[in-house]
Amino acid sequence: MKKTPIEHILMRPDLYVGPVAATQTTMWTPEQLKKKGKSLGKVRMRENEVTYSPALLKIFDEVLVNAVDNVSRGAGCTEIAVSAMLVPKRASLLPS
């Protein structure tokens, strides 16, 4: 039985964006510097154990790459802002 392109992606997402299952690894992550609980407005990098979905990371990366491509083509954009809101079993990427 022939599947539509969308059905094929939904059945085998790892062929397109990578594994969807959570992966645990050590990565460098940003951390706000604080003094007495108040932000100092500075960030440092720390090595932390993180759990993430490689597929979600790939999709997030693709949003940023596409935005940069649009800027390089002279689309008149002066800023790239992306917000990611995570809710259990649901994620949304909102390019600004």
Number of C-alpha atoms within 10 A of each C-alpha: 3 6 9 9 9 10 11 13 14 11 11 14 15 14 10 13 16 16 16 15 13 12 11 11 9 10 13 12 13 13 12 12 14 12 7 6 7 9 11 11 8 10 13 10 12 11 11 12 11 13 13 13 14 17 18 19 13 14 15 18 12 13 15 15 12 11 19 15 12 13 15 11 9 9 11 9 12 7 9 11 9 13 11 11 10 10 8 5 5 7 11 12 14 12 13 9
